[in-house]
Amino acid sequence: MSGARPVGSVPRRPSASRERSCSGDGDARSGGTGGINSGRKAAPKHRPGSAQPRPGPPSAPAPPVAQAIRSASADPKRYLASLQAQCTELKCAANNATEENMRARTRLMALERELQKRDRLLQPLLQLKQAGMGVGLDVIEKLREERNMLPIFRRKAQDLQAQLDERDADIKRMKIAPNFTRVIELQVEFASWQHEMRRLDSLLKDPSPESNPASQKEAEVHVQRSAKLEGDLAALEKHRDSLVDEVAEVEADHSSWQDTYHEKEAELVRQQDATRDLAVAFKDLLQRRREAEEVQDDIDKMALSQRQASQELAALTPNCKTVAELAAENMAVAPAEGLDGCTVSGAALSCEFSSSALARGWLLRQAALRSSGSEASLFACLQGRDQDADGLLSASELVQAIGDWRSCPLDVTEEAAAVVSAMLPVSERTDGSVRWLDLLVRLECLAGSLSSSSKAPRLELPDVRPLRWACLRGGISREEFHRRLLAVSSLQSARALFLGDGDGGGSSEQSVGLVASHGASWVAAWQDLGTQQLLLLLPLSETARSASALKAWQARCISALRAHEKELVEAFTVWRADMMLTEEQFHMVCIDVMGAKLSEEDIEDLRLLAGPPDSVTSSVAAFSGSAVLQLLKQ
């Protein structure tokens, strides 16, 4: 089949050539060694036969290798020198191999020693593990040293591997170079190329398959190769058709799974929305439950207070006398025409009051109770203006006494005097003078008159939400608000605190910054209750945070806003470009973005800070996201 090789194919060297090359090398080695031992003249007798030049065709010129061999045979000294050089090279190679073997053995011994060390290190660890005991510090230090040495050994192994690869590449290049190739190998390769050349020449001279058997074999080879390629092509086409069918099935399967994925994704979105709605509803339910519990606690406290008051009332009822009995006794003891300055007239004990005096008289009574016992009380002011101690005051003296009373809840002094005059009995005001002791008794009787009246003032506070809104916006702590409220002693200072009026001795810097409508409500509450009772009824924990809690809340909010500023801006602008959201939208954004860092109470204060002081409907976009982001500039 050598004559039927395809045209242009590279001939392969026969396997016997490698054996002949090896045997030739061995003969050359033995010949070189023998020549060195026996002398220069005995060297040509041991020349191997494979090294003899082969006679080529008569028409082909002699190759340069053959010429070199003929020149070497003609000059034995040069040939002997070449053999000596080859022998020296072989000895150097043997020495190098011996040194490499020694190095390899040294490395093997070092590795064996390292292996023994690690075995000795692992044996105590295994024993400690079996015994269930801890590891000593010396073992831990050794393990740390081993761990630190691992990267060094790894880099060293990589460097050695790179050096070995470089040496192998150099050896491969040297084997390919003609100056380092053995003569016998060159001769074998040259003979194979000569054989290929003769085969191609015969095909070119007589290409007809009928007359040239080599051409016929070449054609048969090509036919077989063509048939094989056609078979491979048919197999590949069949495989392609099967792959096309598989691709169609896979695409159909992919489309079905993609549809399933979209359905699952839509279902997941619906489940997330439903879960979010349930979470919001659950939080609202918890808030309502907490409010209901607080209301129930207040009801229990009020019921307890009512029972205590009922018990006290039941204990005091047998000793009480009616107003009519007191009036009869007073008329029997001191007739009206002979009353002195320390006696109460019988008309003052009646329960008849004009309708105009009820509402404002109640304010006077509350203020008188608050200032009782002090030097600036109503009793002290009235007694101070009664210079002759006859128990009577003129209209001008009454106006001056009311002006001296600093706790008067009414604004105009003349109006207060008119209300006081309206509360006194008509018979006592005929001569233009009033009995100021009767005035105090009438104020005390006013409580019994209003107990069953629908005009009695309620002890209810306005909504605390606007007050907390003002404290949050003004940065007012609970202690600061308590201090400012304690400093309120008059109507002007109450207006300065709740409304910000600067006149009348108040300071606008002390104002909490309430809206006018809410400020008026709190001023009216102060008029009804006074400072002390307002402090008793006012829940300060709901009004403002303590100083430390306010600073901590601001720090938490600023930290959360800095961490999620970009997400908050994107979430706020998703609803509206001006960042105005409804209460539900604002709460949802804050919970989703900052829920991990802020509590529900913190977010509720943020919502109060961003919105109006009044409660708004759920559809009104009254909550500003930009107001929340302004905290970053503080």
C-alpha positions in Angstrom: 0.0 0.0 0.0 3.0 2.3 0.1 2.7 2.9 -3.6 -1.0 3.9 -3.2 -0.4 6.8 -0.8 -2.3 9.9 -1.7 -0.5 12.7 -3.5 0.7 15.5 -1.3 0.6 13.4 1.9 3.6 13.5 4.2 5.2 10.1 4.5 5.6 8.6 7.9 8.8 7.2 9.0 8.7 3.5 9.7 8.8 2.3 13.2 12.0 0.3 12.5 13.8 3.5 11.9 13.6 4.4 15.5 15.0 1.0 16.4 17.8 1.4 13.9 18.5 4.9 15.2 18.7 3.6 18.7 20.9 0.6 17.7 23.1 3.0 15.7 23.5 5.2 18.6 24.4 2.3 20.7 27.0 1.2 18.2 28.4 4.7 17.9 28.7 4.8 21.7 30.4 1.5 21.9 32.7 2.4 19.0 33.5 5.7 20.5 34.3 4.2 23.9 36.4 1.5 22.3 38.3 4.0 20.3 39.2 5.9 23.3 40.4 2.9 25.2 42.4 1.1 22.4 43.8 4.1 20.5 43.2 6.2 17.5 44.0 3.5 14.8 41.4 1.0 16.1 38.5 3.4 15.8 37.6 2.9 12.1 37.3 -0.9 12.6 34.4 -0.4 15.0 32.4 2.0 12.8 28.8 0.8 12.6 27.5 -0.4 9.3 24.3 1.8 9.6 26.5 4.9 9.5 28.0 4.0 6.1 26.7 6.1 3.2 24.0 4.5 1.1 24.5 4.7 -2.7 21.7 6.7 -4.2 20.3 6.5 -7.7 22.9 7.2 -10.5 20.9 10.2 -11.7 20.4 11.8 -8.2 23.1 14.0 -6.8 24.7 13.0 -3.5 23.1 14.6 -0.4 25.3 16.9 1.7 25.1 14.4 4.6 26.6 11.7 2.5 29.3 14.1 1.3 30.1 14.9 5.0 30.4 11.1 5.7 32.7 10.6 2.7 34.9 13.5 3.8 34.9 12.1 7.3 36.0 8.6 6.0 38.7 10.4 3.9 40.0 12.2 7.1 40.1 9.8 10.0 41.4 12.4 12.4 38.4 14.7 12.0 36.1 11.7 12.4 37.9 10.7 15.5 37.6 14.2 16.9 33.8 14.1 16.2 33.5 10.8 17.9 35.4 12.2 20.9 33.1 15.2 21.0 30.1 12.9 20.9 31.6 10.8 23.7 32.2 13.9 25.7 28.6 15.0 25.1 27.4 11.6 26.2 29.5 11.8 29.4 28.2 15.3 30.1 24.6 14.0 29.6 25.3 11.0 31.9 26.8 13.3 34.5 23.8 15.7 34.2 21.5 12.7 34.5 23.4 11.5 37.6 23.2 15.0 39.2 19.5 15.2 38.4 19.0 11.8 39.9 20.8 12.9 43.0 18.7 16.1 43.2 15.6 14.0 42.7 16.6 11.6 45.5 17.5 14.6 47.7 14.0 16.1 47.1 12.4 12.7 47.7 14.2 12.4 51.0 13.1 15.9 52.0 9.6 15.2 51.0 9.7 11.9 53.0 11.0 13.8 56.0 8.2 16.4 55.7 5.7 13.5 55.4 7.1 11.9 58.5 6.8 15.3 60.4 3.2 15.7 59.3 2.5 12.1 60.3 3.9 12.8 63.7 1.9 16.0 63.9 -1.3 14.3 62.8 -1.0 11.4 65.2 -1.5 13.5 68.3 -4.4 15.3 66.6 -6.0 12.0 65.9 -5.5 10.8 69.4 -6.9 14.0 70.8 -9.9 13.8 68.6 -10.6 10.2 69.6 -10.2 11.2 73.3 -12.4 14.2 72.9 -9.8 16.6 74.2 -8.7 20.1 73.0 -5.6 20.9 70.9 -2.6 22.4 72.6 -1.0 25.8 71.8 2.2 24.2 70.4 0.1 22.2 67.9 -1.8 25.3 66.9 1.4 27.2 66.4 2.8 24.4 64.2 -0.4 24.4 62.1 -0.2 28.1 61.7 3.4 27.8 60.5 2.3 25.0 58.1 -0.5 27.2 56.8 1.9 30.1 56.2 4.4 27.9 54.4 1.8 26.4 52.0 1.6 29.5 49.7 5.4 29.6 49.6 5.7 26.0 48.6 2.9 26.4 46.1 4.7 29.3 44.4 8.0 27.4 44.5 6.3 24.4 42.8 4.9 26.7 40.2 8.3 28.2 39.5 9.9 24.7 39.2 7.1 23.5 36.9 7.7 26.6 34.7 11.4 25.9 34.6 10.8 22.2 33.7 8.4 23.3 30.9 11.0 25.7 29.6 13.8 23.0 29.6 11.5 20.6 27.8 10.8 23.2 25.1 14.5 23.8 24.7 15.2 20.1 24.4 12.4 19.7 21.8 13.8 22.6 19.7 17.3 21.1 19.9 16.0 17.7 18.7 14.3 19.4 15.7 17.5 21.4 14.8 19.6 19.6 12.1 22.9 20.3 13.9 21.7 18.3 16.9 19.9 15.5 14.9 21.6 12.1 14.6 23.0 11.1 11.2 21.0 7.9 11.0 17.7 9.7 11.6 18.5 12.2 8.8 19.3 9.3 6.5 16.1 7.4 7.3 14.0 10.6 6.7 15.9 11.3 3.5 15.2 7.7 2.2 11.5 8.0 2.9 11.3 11.3 1.0 13.2 9.7 -1.9 10.7 6.9 -2.0 7.9 9.3 -2.0 9.5 11.3 -4.8 9.9 8.1 -7.0 6.3 7.3 -6.4 5.1 10.7 -7.5 7.4 10.6 -10.5 5.8 7.3 -11.6 2.3 8.7 -11.2 3.2 11.8 -13.3 4.8 9.7 -16.1 2.0 7.2 -16.4 -1.2 8.4 -14.7 -3.5 5.8 -16.5 -4.9 3.2 -14.0 -5.0 0.5 -16.7 -1.2 0.6 -17.4 0.1 1.8 -14.1 -0.8 -0.3 -11.0 0.3 2.5 -8.7 -2.2 4.9 -10.3 -4.9 2.2 -10.0 -4.1 1.8 -6.3 -4.0 5.5 -5.9 -7.5 5.7 -7.5 -8.8 2.9 -5.3 -7.5 4.8 -2.2 -9.2 7.9 -3.3 -12.4 6.0 -4.1 -12.3 4.4 -0.6 -11.5 7.8 0.9 -14.4 9.4 -1.0 -16.8 6.6 0.1 -15.7 7.0 3.6 -16.2 10.8 3.5 -19.6 10.3 1.9 -20.5 7.9 4.7 -19.3 10.4 7.3 -21.3 13.1 5.5 -24.4 11.0 5.6 -23.9 10.3 9.3 -23.4 14.0 10.0 -26.5 14.9 8.0 -28.5 12.4 9.9 -27.1 13.7 13.2 -27.9 17.2 12.0 -31.5 16.2 11.3 -31.8 14.7 14.7 -30.4 17.8 16.3 -32.9 20.0 14.4 -35.7 17.9 15.8 -34.2 18.1 19.2 -33.8 21.9 18.9 -37.5 22.2 17.9 -38.5 20.1 20.9 -36.3 22.1 23.2 -37.6 25.4 21.8 -41.2 24.2 22.4 -40.3 23.1 25.9 -38.5 26.4 26.5 -41.5 28.4 25.4 -43.8 26.3 27.7 -41.5 26.8 30.6 -41.2 30.5 29.9 -45.0 30.8 29.9 -45.0 28.9 33.2 -42.4 31.2 34.6 -44.3 34.3 33.6 -47.5 32.9 35.3 -45.5 32.0 38.4 -44.0 35.5 38.4 -47.4 37.2 38.1 -48.8 34.9 40.9 -45.8 35.8 43.1 -46.4 39.5 42.5 -50.1 39.0 43.5 -49.0 37.1 46.6 -46.6 39.8 47.5 -49.3 42.5 47.1 -51.7 40.4 49.2 -49.0 39.9 51.8 -48.2 43.6 52.0 -51.9 44.4 52.3 -52.3 41.8 55.1 -49.2 43.3 56.8 -50.7 46.8 56.7 -54.1 45.5 57.9 -52.4 43.6 60.7 -50.4 46.6 61.8 -53.6 48.7 61.7 -55.3 46.1 63.8 -52.5 46.0 66.3 -52.6 49.8 66.5 -56.4 49.8 67.1 -56.0 47.0 69.7 -53.3 49.1 71.5 -55.5 52.1 71.4 -58.4 50.1 72.7 -56.3 48.7 75.5 -55.2 52.2 76.5 -58.9 53.4 76.4 -59.8 50.4 78.6 -57.1 51.3 81.1 -58.3 54.8 81.2 -61.9 53.6 81.7 -60.7 51.3 84.6 -58.9 54.2 86.2 -61.9 56.5 85.8 -64.2 53.8 87.3 -61.8 53.4 90.2 -61.8 57.2 90.7 -65.6 57.3 90.5 -65.9 54.6 93.1 -63.6 56.4 95.4 -65.4 59.7 94.9 -68.8 58.0 95.5 -67.5 56.5 98.7 -66.2 59.9 99.9 -69.5 61.5 98.9 -71.5 58.9 100.8 -69.3 59.5 103.8 -69.7 63.3 103.6 -73.4 63.4 102.7 -74.9 63.0 106.3 -72.9 66.0 107.5 -73.8 68.3 104.6 -76.5 71.0 104.7 -78.4 72.3 101.9 -78.1 75.9 100.6 -81.6 76.8 101.9 -80.7 75.5 105.4 -77.6 77.6 105.4 -79.4 80.6 104.2 -82.1 80.2 106.9 -79.5 79.8 109.6 -77.6 82.9 108.3 -80.8 85.0 108.2 -81.6 83.9 111.7 -78.2 84.7 113.1 -77.5 88.0 111.2 -80.2 90.0 109.6 -79.4 91.7 106.3 -79.7 95.2 107.6 -77.1 94.7 110.4 -74.3 92.7 108.5 -70.6 93.4 109.3 -67.6 93.0 107.1 -67.1 89.3 108.0 -70.6 88.1 107.5 -72.2 86.5 104.4 -75.6 87.7 103.4 -78.4 85.2 102.9 -78.9 86.3 99.3 -75.4 85.2 98.4 -76.2 81.5 99.3 -79.0 81.3 96.7 -78.4 79.2 93.6 -79.9 81.7 91.2 -77.4 82.9 88.6 -77.8 84.9 85.4 -77.1 83.0 82.2 -74.4 85.5 81.2 -72.4 84.9 84.4 -72.3 81.1 84.2 -69.6 80.5 81.6 -67.2 83.2 82.6 -67.9 82.7 86.3 -66.6 79.2 85.9 -63.3 80.5 84.6 -63.0 82.9 87.5 -63.7 80.1 90.0 -61.0 77.9 88.4 -58.5 80.7 88.5 -59.4 81.5 92.1 -58.9 77.9 93.1 -55.5 77.7 91.4 -54.2 80.9 93.1 -55.8 80.2 96.5 -53.4 80.3 99.5 -50.9 82.6 97.8 -50.2 86.3 98.3 -51.6 87.1 94.8 -54.9 85.2 95.4 -58.3 86.8 94.6 -59.2 86.9 98.4 -55.9 88.8 99.1 -56.6 91.3 96.3 -60.2 92.0 97.4 -59.2 92.2 101.1 -56.3 94.6 100.2 -58.7 97.0 98.4 -61.1 97.0 101.4 -59.3 99.7 103.4 -62.1 100.4 105.9 -62.8 96.6 106.5 -66.5 97.0 106.0 -66.8 94.2 103.5 -67.9 96.6 100.7 -66.1 97.6 97.6 -67.1 100.3 95.1 -67.0 99.8 91.4 -63.6 101.5 91.0 -62.2 99.5 93.9 -63.5 96.3 92.4 -61.8 97.1 89.0 -58.5 97.9 90.8 -58.7 94.6 92.8 -59.3 92.6 89.6 -56.4 94.4 88.0 -54.1 93.4 91.0 -55.1 89.8 90.5 -52.5 88.4 88.1 -54.2 85.1 87.6 -57.3 86.5 86.1 -58.3 84.4 83.1 -60.2 87.2 81.4 -58.4 89.7 79.2 -60.0 93.0 80.0 -60.2 94.2 83.6 -63.5 96.0 83.1 -65.0 92.8 81.6 -63.9 90.8 84.6 -65.4 93.4 86.9 -68.7 93.3 85.0 -68.8 89.5 85.2 -68.1 89.8 89.0 -70.9 92.3 89.4 -73.3 90.2 87.4 -72.6 87.2 89.7 -73.7 89.1 92.8 -77.3 89.3 94.0 -79.3 92.2 92.6 -80.2 93.5 96.1 -76.6 93.9 97.1 -75.8 96.2 94.1 -78.4 98.9 94.5 -76.1 101.4 96.2 -73.2 100.9 93.8 -71.1 98.8 96.2 -70.7 95.1 96.4 -69.9 92.7 99.2 -66.6 91.0 98.1 -67.1 88.1 100.7 -70.5 87.4 99.0 -68.6 87.2 95.7 -66.3 84.5 96.9 -69.3 82.5 98.3 -71.1 82.9 95.0 -68.1 81.5 93.2 -68.0 78.5 95.5 -71.7 77.9 95.0 -71.2 78.0 91.2 -69.9 74.5 91.3 -73.1 73.1 92.6 -75.1 75.1 90.1 -73.1 73.8 87.2 -73.0 70.2 88.4 -76.4 69.4 86.8 -76.3 72.0 84.1 -75.5 71.2 80.5 -73.3 74.3 80.3 -70.8 72.9 82.7 -67.3 72.9 81.0 -65.9 69.6 80.0 -62.5 68.5 81.3 -61.4 67.2 77.8 -58.2 68.1 76.1 -57.8 69.0 72.4 -56.1 66.6 70.0 -52.5 66.0 71.0 -51.4 65.2 67.4 -51.0 68.9 66.4 -49.0 69.5 69.6 -46.6 66.6 68.8 -46.4 67.8 65.2 -45.3 71.3 66.5 -42.7 69.8 68.9 -41.2 67.6 66.3 -40.9 70.4 63.8 -39.5 72.8 66.4 -37.1 70.2 67.9 -38.7 70.7 71.4 -38.1 67.9 73.9 -40.5 66.8 76.6 -38.5 68.5 79.3 -38.4 71.8 77.4 -42.2 71.7 76.8 -42.8 71.0 80.5 -40.6 73.9 81.5 -42.3 76.3 79.1 -45.8 75.2 80.2 -44.9 75.6 83.9 -43.8 79.2 83.2 -47.4 80.1 82.0 -49.1 82.2 84.7 -51.4 84.4 82.7 -53.6 84.5 79.6 -50.9 86.5 77.8 -48.2 83.9 78.5 -50.6 81.1 77.4 -51.2 82.9 74.1 -47.4 83.4 73.7 -46.8 79.7 74.2 -49.6 78.3 72.0 -50.2 81.1 69.5 -46.8 82.9 69.4 -48.2 86.3 70.4 -45.4 88.6 71.5 -47.4 91.2 73.2 -48.6 91.3 76.7 -45.4 90.2 78.3 -45.0 87.0 76.2 -42.1 86.0 74.0 -42.5 84.5 70.5 -39.3 82.5 71.1 -41.2 80.5 73.8 -43.9 79.5 71.3 -44.2 75.9 70.2 -45.4 77.0 66.7 -49.0 75.7 66.6 -51.4 76.6 63.9 -53.8 79.4 64.9 -56.9 77.1 65.2 -55.1 74.5 67.3 -53.4 77.2 69.4 -56.7 78.8 70.2 -58.1 75.4 71.4 -55.1 74.9 73.7 -55.5 78.4 75.1 -59.1 77.7 75.8 -58.1 74.4 77.5 -55.6 76.4 79.7 -58.4 78.8 80.6 -60.6 75.9 81.7 -58.0 73.9 83.5 -55.0 76.1 84.4 -51.4 75.1 84.3 -51.3 72.5 87.1 -54.4 70.6 86.0 -53.4 70.8 82.4 -50.1 69.2 83.2 -51.9 66.5 85.1 -54.3 65.7 82.3 -51.8 66.2 79.4 -50.0 63.0 78.3 -46.5 64.3 78.0 -45.2 61.0 76.5 -47.5 61.5 73.6 -46.8 65.2 73.3 -43.1 65.1 72.8 -40.1 62.8 73.1 -37.5 63.2 75.9 -34.3 65.0 75.0 -32.2 61.8 74.7 -35.0 60.0 72.8 -35.3 63.0 70.4 -31.6 63.0 69.7 -31.6 59.2 69.2 -34.6 59.4 66.9 -33.0 62.1 64.8 -29.7 60.1 64.6 -31.6 56.9 63.5 -33.6 58.8 60.9 -30.5 60.6 59.5 -28.5 57.3 59.4 -31.4 55.5 57.6 -31.9 58.4 55.2 -28.2 58.5 54.3 -28.1 54.8 53.7 -31.2 54.8 51.5 -31.3 58.3 50.1 -31.2 57.2 46.4 -33.9 54.5 46.9 -36.1 57.0 48.8 -35.9 59.6 46.1 -36.8 57.0 43.4 -39.6 55.6 45.5 -41.1 59.1 46.2 -40.8 60.2 42.6 -42.5 57.0 41.4 -45.8 58.3 42.8 -45.4 62.0 42.0 -42.6 64.2 40.7 -43.1 66.7 43.5 -42.9 63.9 46.1 -46.3 64.6 47.6 -47.9 61.3 48.7 -50.9 60.1 50.5 -50.7 58.7 54.0 -50.8 55.1 52.9 -48.2 55.6 50.1 -45.8 57.4 52.4 -46.1 54.7 55.1 -45.6 52.0 52.5 -42.4 53.6 51.1 -40.9 54.1 54.6 -41.7 50.6 55.7 -40.3 49.0 52.5 -37.1 51.1 52.3 -36.3 51.9 56.0 -38.3 49.2 57.8 -35.1 47.3 58.8 -33.6 50.3 60.6 -36.6 52.2 61.9 -39.3 51.1 64.2 -43.1 51.6 63.7 -43.0 54.5 66.2 -40.1 56.2 64.3 -41.9 55.9 61.0 -45.1 57.3 62.6 -43.2 60.4 63.8 -41.6 60.7 60.3 -45.1 60.6 58.8 -46.3 63.2 61.3 -43.3 65.4 60.4 -43.9 65.1 56.7 -47.7 65.7 56.9 -50.1 68.3 58.2 -51.0 68.6 61.8 -54.7 67.6 61.1 -55.9 64.2 60.1 -56.5 64.0 56.4 -58.4 61.5 54.2 -56.5 58.6 52.6 -56.9 60.1 49.1 -55.3 63.4 49.8 -51.6 63.7 48.9 -50.5 65.9 51.8 -47.3 64.1 52.9 -44.1 65.6 51.5 -41.1 63.3 50.9 -38.8 66.3 50.5 -39.6 67.4 54.1 -38.2 64.0 55.3 -35.1 64.4 53.1 -34.5 67.8 54.7 -33.4 66.0 57.9 -30.1 65.3 56.1 -29.3 69.0 56.0 -29.6 69.4 59.8 
